[in-house]
Amino acid sequence: MDVFAILIRNVFFPLMELFKGNRIRKKLNILRSNQLKSRNEIENIQKEELKKLMLFCIEHVPAYKKFEHLRKKIMISPEKALLEFPILEKKEFNKNRDLYLSEKANLSECILNKTGGSTGEPVKFYIDRETVEWYEAARYLGLSWWGINIGDRCLMLWASLNDIENAKNLKDKLKELVLKNRLIISSWEINGKNIKDIAKRVQKYKPSFIYAYPSAAYKLASLLKENKIDLKLKLKGVVTTAENLYKYQKDLIEEVFRCPVINEYGARDGGIIAYQCKKGKMHLMSLTGYYEFVDIEGMEDKNKKAILVTDLHNYVMPRLRYRLGDVVTLDDEGCDCGIGFPTIKEIDGRIDEIFVAKSGEVYDSHFFNILAREMEGVLQYQLIQHDLDNMTLKIVKGKRFDEREVEQFVKSIKSKFGDISIKVDYVNEIPTGPSGKIKYTIREYKIPIMRTLLPLVKIGATMLALLSIDL
């Protein structure tokens, strides 16, 4: 019996509601009561929330006051009126951030948040308790589909230096263990030297579920398997977030931890966007966000789109039609799990992870990760495209390393990218930024428009398309 879990659900949360006005459980109940409704009913609720937000924006947010003329259209059809607002790029938001701050906002009650900057363009923005509570409610809703409840014991494998630093003092450690029932292990510590000590800590803690970066969970699973360590845990699941989850990672994590891998799609500047159900589909949290999907010209697969996010409950610093920079694959099949939220098929990575061949063909990170599944002796890899002719492949060797697998990987890439140079570097660790995320593919250059490339019609179209999304 987990005493802390019982106390959190039955004592601490009710006390926070009474004395601090915490309303996470109330919001969670709202989401639960609506999740089984029909698609049309959910869309109608979503549109009403969108209407309220847009009317607020044209009245109280300087950047949107100039759209007052759309008031009548917003009242009649908010989703159509939204299309008359410009797509908000990160560069534009960073440049004019104060214009998106609501005149009603009380900064003394707001939280200054920021993205990790893994895209090279960190974003600072304000949110308030109301916004955070909706984020948490959406997360708990997705977890509830897997039998994971508020207060369940959690092992968190995390890599964000900011988050880890914030949990180092005694007060915060006690808060993590007692109020959140959570043990944080830095993914920076997960290596062959520490694996036995980490295994002992995890076995002693006996988590109910793991919440982790996919790269961290995969690395831990790889080291446990290599060292023949069985944690003998009874886990409800391993929840992966913050990075793309790839099939080869999912397969190994499920094999080692003997539980399902649950994919969460969220962003600091977008909230909880989607959660995987037991049928394996990613359901959009359409009661907390309004999502649009726009074309990326030059992308052969027209089901792959760039996602735009409108956070329906951030009235402090609203961002309408905000481009996260992520690419997703649409899903026309839907899901028969009973949850009425619409679905997407896959999260394909970031637009800045897309590679372009000299032929004009476009390849996203999924293409390379499908190839990488064959490198069983490789612990981690990173592929960097410096320009159209040059790449660097960084490799962290595993115990079963076989150089022939790397040679085949390089050969497969060249079969698509032509006669290019691929330098192979063997390294001890793949470098990460402050966010701690592993970027498996990096395109270093802004795609240039050059006279010598003008005859290549396909790449010309691709360049213009990519440049139009402000890379």
Order of alpha helices (4+ residues) and beta strands (2+ residues): alpha-alpha-alpha-alpha-alpha-alpha-alpha-beta-beta-alpha-beta-alpha-alpha-beta-alpha-beta-alpha-beta-alpha-beta-beta-beta-beta-beta-beta-beta-beta-beta-alpha-beta-beta-alpha-beta-beta-alpha
